[in-house]
Amino acid sequence: MNQSQGGNPFGRLVEFARPHKTGYIVSVVLAVLGVAFGIVPYFATARMTIELLSGNRDLLFYMVWCLISGGCFVLKAILMGISTRASHEATFEVLSEARRKIASKLTRVPMGYILNTPSGQLKNGMVERIEQLEVPLAHVIPEMTSNLLVPIAIIVYLFILDWRMALVSLITIPVGMMCYMGMMKEYPKKYGEVVKAGNHMSATTVEYIGGIEVIKAFNQADNSYQKFTDAVHANADLILDWMKDTQKYSAIMMSVWPAALISVLPVGCLFYINGSLSAATFITVTVLSLGIAGPLVAAMFFTDDIAKIGTVMGEIDSILNQPELVRPEGKCDLQNLDISLENVHFAYEEKEVLKGIDLTIPQGKITAFVGPSGSGKSTIAKLIASFWDVTGGLITIGDKSVKEISSDQLNDLISYVSQDNYLFNDTVRNNIRMGKPEASDSEVEQIAKASGCHEFIMNLDHGYETVVGGAGGHLSGGERQRIAIARAMLKNAPIVILDEATSYTDPENEAVIQEAISRLTKGKTLIVIAHRLSTTTDSDQIVVVKDGTIQAKGTHEELLKECSLYHTMWTAHMDAKEVKTV
């Protein structure tokens, strides 16, 4: 479980809050005043008790002090309410800015990081984890600060009255602090384990629900249910163990801190009897000592939220501290759009994926990459599109390294269509229009016709105005891919990368789509990562990749003669087609 960097999660929290420090300062001041007004009734009680013992029968005197006490309770409520509002206003601004900061960060990090990070993890960082900062920011900062400052002020006043009684009133504090330290010793670690177990339970739950159709089809209900219940029980057991470890300390602490009277009363009586302590001071110290524990106990209720800060800030920082793709601003002049890879190396998470790739992809030609799964085909395509920076070597477009081309210009140059294309929860028309936001309805429909998806769109309930659902969930995989291809074609970029873009399409529709792609990409540089070798036979250049290296390159006929790996793959592909035909 990630922990906030720098070893001081509370410091990182304060750093998050700093842009709105004025709101928090106002909140803290008002909270301190509110808690201070809450202490006034203790003074009033002591004062009235002293007067009663001295024989004062002035009803007005007691009415005034009762009104003062009641007024202070009202003022405390008002001040605490305003304090809470001020802290929440500042906090919601901080949370909003934090989400914007993460969203902005994601536009600058390598696209590969986003693709390789589970979407749920990024969502947690932007939504759940940010939301978990609300209590620490809106409550811990003002309320815990005030709940600690007021007891300190009372203790100082007690020392002014009688230093001996002040010390006596503090006897329970060290015991409570020892319990608190014992509770917090393993608290962050245990909480991290609980969060990890909770994440595992959530993932198992999603897997169980999402795979219920497969589970039933293959009669795996018992095994899958057992896996789910094991995760639930493991999470519950961990929480119970965590609570057992902390509750024994918490119970002692909550019992000891409010028990100051156990020491104050007998010692105070002793001093009063021997004449070294006045009755007025004795009563005042006794009553005020009761006001020390309340704020401290209230502050301790934030222990759980404080323990979360390290884990929460750690997950947020894991996103914010990701290295960025550094690219220049502005547009550079390119002599041509030939793509060159020179001794390109790439490693991901310390594993070398590409090992010295040398290749030229001519402008306006079709280059296909084929090879076993995991050989590095898609990685080459993604490096060309600058999803990552190479770890060694150079990739150029024209006479410029891709690192010298701005992100905006590179995005204008390249259309990238992957196997899993995301569609937004919007209409079919607007999803296609994303390729060219200023496109008219007529242009959208023309490109859909040219891409071979107009017919199935018109068969939808509302045609082009059909809302496709979250991630395009209302459409089949093949339909989503065809809309994504239409979107890429509408963009009309001079370089088109199709990364297994027709993998979900049935053979009949694939032939139509391949014909449309050939027509729409005529004169463009087309880079194809293929899962069906029959779709690459007309390529100007076929590159065979295995284990991160180029095994061979040439035309289909050349490779059949000269590359044993390609020949084997082609034979296997044709055999598979014959089996399907039968």
N, C-alpha and C positions, 0 to 999 in steps of 0.2 A: 504494500500500500504506500503510495507516494506521500511524502511528508513535505511540508513547506520548506523551501530552500532557505539557507541561512540560519537554521536552527531556532528561529524566533517567530513562530506563526502569529503570535499576537502583534508583533511588530509589523508583519506584512499586512495584517488586518488594519492597523492604524494607518499604514501607508495607503491602503485602498481608500480610507475615509478622509485622508488629508485634503483633497480638493474641496471638500465641504466641511472643513473644520469649524467654520463659524457656526453652522447649525448644531454641531455636536457640542461646542463650547457653551452655547446658549442652553442646550438640553442638559448638560452636566450642571451648570450653575443653578438652573431651575430645580433640578432633581435634588441637589444638595440643600437648597433652601426648603424644598418640600419635606425632605426627611428631617431637617432641622426644626421646622414647625411641628413635625410629628413628635419631637422630643419635648416641646414646651409643656404638654399636659403632665409630663413627669415632674417638671419643675413646679407646676401648679399643684399637683398632688402633694408634693413635699411641703410646699409653702402652706397649704391649707391644713395639713396634718400638724405642722408646727404650731399654727395659730389655735387650732382646736385644743391641743395639749396645754397651751398657755392660758386657755380660758376665754378666748375671744368669741363673743357672741354676736358680732356685727354681721347680720345677714347680707347686707350689701357687699361686704368684702368678699364673701364666698360666692355670691352671684356674679360679681365681676370676674373672679378667677374661673368660674365655670364657663362664662361667656368667652373669656380669652381662650380657654381650652377648646371649646366648640369651634370658635373662629379659626383657631390654628388647624384643627382637623379639616375644616372646609378649605382653608388656604393650601394645606398640604395636597388635598385632592385636586384643586385647581392647578397648582403649580406642577404636580406630577402629570396631570393631563396635558398641559401645554408642553412640558418637557418631552413627553412621549410623542406628541404630534411633531415637535421640532426634530426629534431624532429620526422619526419615521420618514418625514419629508426628505431629510438629508440622505437617509438610507436608501430610499427608493431611487433617488438620483444616482447614488453610488452603484446600486445594483444594475440600473439601466446602463450606466457608463461602462460597467464591467462587461456586460453582455455585448455592448457595441465594440468594446476593445477586443474581446475574443473573436467576434465576427470579423472585425477588420484584420485581426491577426491571421485568420484562416484564409484571407485573400492574398496573403503575402508568403505563406509557407509553401513548400513544395506540394504540388497536387498529389504526389505519391504518398505523402504523410496522411492526407485526408482519405485517400483510397484504402490505405492499409490499416487505418484506425477504425474500429467498429463504430458505426454511426451512433449507437447507444452511448458509447463512451463520450463522444463529442457532445451529444445532447445533454448528458449528465453534467458536463462541464459548463454548458451554457445555461442550463435551466435548473436542475435539482441542486447542484453544488452552489451555484450563485444564490439560490433561494435559501440555502442553509446558512448563509451569512446574515440573513435578516435579523435573527435574534441576537447574535453577538454584536452586530452594529447598532441596532435600534434599542437594545435593552442592556446588554452587558456594559457598553461604554458609559452611558449615563447612570444607570441604576446601580451597577456594581461599584462605580467610582463613588457615588454619593453614599452608598451603604458602607463603604470603608472609611470615608472621610469623617462622617458624623460620629462613629464610635471613638475615633482618634480625638475629636474635639471634646467629647465627654470625658475621656480619660485625662486629657490635659487639664480640664476644669477640676476633676477630682484631685489631681495632684496639687492644684492651687488650694483646694479646701483642706486636704489632709493627705500627705504623701503616703502615710502608713495604710490608710483605708483604700487609697488608690491601688496600691500594690496588692492588697488583699482581694480587691474586686477583680484583679487580673489573673488570679490563681488558676481559674479554669481555662483561660485562653491558651496557654502552652499545651495543655492536654488536648484541647480541641485541634490545635494546629498540628500536633503530632499525628492525630487521627487523619486529618486532612492530607498530610504529606504521605501517610501510609496508603490512603485511598488513591492518591494521584500517581503514586510510584509506577504502577503498571497500567494506569487508566488509558493513556493514549494508545499504548500497544494493544490492549484488550479491545478498545474501541475500533482500532484498525482491523483487527481480526473479525469483529462483529460485522463491520462494513463489508469485508471481503466475503464472509459467509452469506451475507444478505445479497450481494451481487451474484454469487453462485446460485443461490436459491432463485433469484429473479430470472437468471439465464436458463436454469432448468425448467422453470415454469413456462417461459416463452417457448422453449424447445418442445415441451410436452403439449402445449396448446397448438403450436404451429404445426407439429408433426402428427397430430391426432389421426389424420386420414391414413398416413403411412403406417402408424402404430396399429390401427385396427385392421388394415389390409394384410399385414404380415403377422397378425396375432401376437403382437408384442406388448399388449396392454399391461400385463402383469409386470413385465420387466421395466417398462417405462414408468409405470406408476410407482414401483419400488424405488427407482432412481429419484423420482420427484419427492416421495415421502422421506427418503434418506436425507435429501438436501434440506427439507423442512425441519426434520428432527435435529440435524446437525446444527442448523441455525438457532433453533430453540434452546438446545443444550448449551451452546456457547453463550447465549444471552443469559441463561440461568446461572451458569458458572461465573460469568462476569458480575452479575448482580450479587451473588453470594460473596464474592471477593470484596465488593465495595460496600455492601450494606452493613456489614459488621462495623466497619470504620464509621460509616455515616450515622448509624444508630447511636454509637458512643458519643460522637461529636455533637449531634443534635440534642443529646441528653445532658451533656456536660456544660456546654456553653451557657444555656439559660439558668444554670444552677449556681450562679454567683452568690445567692443568698446563703447557701450552705456555709460559705466562709465568712461572708460579710456580717451576718447577724451575730454569731458567737463572739467574733473578734471585736465587733463594734460594741456589744454589750460589755465586754471586759474593759475596753478603754473608757466607756461611759461610767462604769462603776468605780474605776480608780480615778476618775475625774480628769482624764487627759483628752476627753472628747465630749463636746457639747451635744445636747440633745438635737439641736437644730442641724448640726453637721451630720450627726448619725443618721437622722431621718433623710436628709438630702442625699447622702452617699448611698443609703439603702435603696431609695427610689430610683436614682439615676443609674445605679449598677444594673437595674433591670432593663435599661435602655441600651446597654451595650450589645447584648446578645442578639436582640431582634434584627438589627441591620446586618450583623455578621451572618446569621442564619439565612437571611434573605439573599445575601451575596452568594452563599454556598449553593443555592438552587441553580446557579448558572454554571456549576461545575461541568455538567454534561455538555453544555454549549461550548465552553472553553476547550474541552477535550476534543471536540469536533474540528476546531479551527485548523489544527495541523494537517489533518487528513483532507479537509475541504480545500484549504489553500494549496496543498500539494497537488491535487488534481487540477486546479485552475492553473497553477504555475507550470504544470507539465505541458499545457497548451501554450501559454504565453511565452515560455522559454524555448519553444521550438525555433531552430535556425530558419532564417528567411532566405528566399531566393532574391539575391541582390541583382537588380536590373537597372539600366539607365533609363532616364526619361526621354521623351521625344522620339522622333522617327529618323532612322538611318537609311541611306541609299544603298540598295543591294544591286550588284552587277547582274545577277541572275538568281534563279531559285534552285540551283543544283545543291543537293545536300551531301555533305561529306563527313564521314566518321573516320577519325585518325587515331589508331591505337587506343580506342575507348575502353576504359575499365570502369566497372561499377560494382560497389559492394553495398549490401543492405543488411544492417544489424550484424556487421562483422563477417557476413558470408559473401564471398565473391560471386557475383551473378554473371558478369560479363568479363571476358579475359582477352583484351587486345583486339577489339573489333576494328577492321579496316574495310571501308565500303563507300562507294559513291552511288548516289541515287540521282540519276539525271532528271532535269526538269522536263515535265510533260510526259514522262514515261510511267509505266506500271511496274512497280517492284513488289513482289510477294515474298513473305517470310514463311517458311514451313519448318517443321521439326517436331520432335517429341514434346509432350507437355512438360513445362518447367525448363525448357531449354534456353529461354531468354528472349524469345521473339517479341513478346509484348513489352518487355523492358526496353528494348531498342526503340520501339515506336514511342514509348512514353518519354524517353530521354530526348528524342527529336522534338517532341512537343514541350520539353522543359518541365515535365512533371517533377523531375529531380535534376540536380546538377551531377555531372559525371564525377567520379572520384579520380579519374586519370584520363588523359587524352583530350581530344577536342572534337566538337561537333560544330560544323559551320553550315550556314545557308547563304549561298552566294559567296561573298568574300568575308563574311562577318561570323564570328563565333555567336552562338545562340545567347551567350552571356552578354553580348554587346547589343542585343536587340531588346527593346523594351517589351514588357509583358503585353501591352496593348497591341503593339505592332505584330508580335508573334501570334497573338490570338486572332488578329485579322488575317494572317497568312495561312493558318492551319484550322481545318475542321477535323475534329476527332470524334469518331463514333465507336463506342466500346460494346462489348457483349452485354453488359448490364447498364442500360441507359435509363436515367432518371427522368420521369415525367412529373410535372407539377400538378397539384390538385386544381386544375384549371381546365378550360375547354381545349378540345383538340386543336382548334384554330390558333389559340394563343400559345400552345406548346410548340407548334410548328413555327409560329411567328417569332419565337425567341431567336431563331437563326438570323432574322433581320427585322428588328422591332418596328421599323418604319414601313414594312411591306403592307400592301393593300390586301383586302380580302381576295381579290382576283388573283394576285400573285401567289398567295398561300394555296389557293385551290389549284392553280396551274402547276405548282411544284409538286403538290400531292398527286395529281394525275400523272405527271412525268415520273414520279417515284413509285407508281403502282399501288398507292394506298387510298386513292379516291373512292374506289368501289366499296371497300369495307367500311370506310368512314361514313358513306351515305347510308349504309345499312344499320348504323348505330341509331339509337332512339331519337337523338336530336342532331344527327349529322355532325357538322363541324362545331356545333355549339354543345356537344356532349361533354360533360365534365368527366375526366378520366379517372378521378379518385386519387387518393394519396399514393405517390410513387407510380401512378398509372395502374393501380390495382384492379380497375374495372375492365382492363384490356388483357388479352393474352400476351405471352412473351413475344411472339412473332409480331403482333400488332404494335406493341411498344417499340420494337426495333425498327419497324417500317416508318413509324412517325419520327423516330430519332434520325433516320436516314434522310427523310424529307426535310427535317429541320436543318441538318448539316448541308444539304444541297441548296437550300434557300440562302444560306450564309454566303455561298458562292466564293469560298476561299480558294486560292490557287493550289494549295496542298491539302489533300484529303487523306486521312488515316482511318482505315476501317479495321478495327481490332476485333476479329471474329464477330463482325456486326450482323451476320445473318445466321448465327448459330441456332437461334430458336425458330427459324423459319422452315416450313416444310419444303421438300424438294420442288414441288410445283411452283409455289410462290417464290422460292429462291431464284428460279430461272428468270422469272419476270423481273425481280428486283435486280439481279445481276445485269440484265439487259438495260434496265433503267440507269443503273450506276454507270455502266459503260458509256451510255449516251450523255449523261449529265456531267461526267468527269472528263469528257473528251478534251484534250489539250491541257489538262491539269496533271499535276504530279499525284499519282495515286499509290499509296502504300497500303498493302493488304496483309493482314495476319490471318491465315486461312486454317480452318478446321476440316474443310473438304477440299482435297487436292484438285478435284475436277474443276473447281472454280478459278484455279490459278494457271491453267495450261496456256492461256493466251497472254500471259504477262511478258513484258519485255525482259524482265530479269527475275529469276527465282533464287532466293537466298536460303540455303539449308543451314539451320542452326542446331547445334547440339552442345549441351554442357557449357553454354556461354561462349562458344567459339563458332566461327563460320567454317562449315565443313566443305561447302562448295557453292558456286553460283553460276548461273547460266540460264539458258532457255529450257523449256520442258524436255525437248528432244535431247539436248546436250546432257542434261542431268541424268536422264534414263540410261545413257551410254556410259557416263563417266563417274557417277556417284552411286555407290552401292546402297547407302542409306536411303537416298531418294527413291531408288529402284524398289527397295524393300517396302517403303511406305506406300508407293504407288500401287504395287501389287496387292498389298493388304487392303488399300482403299477400294480397288476394283473388285476384290473378292467379297468385301463387305457389301458393295452395291449389288452384286449378283445374288447374295443371300437375301437381301431385302426384296429384290425383284421376285425371287422364288416365293 
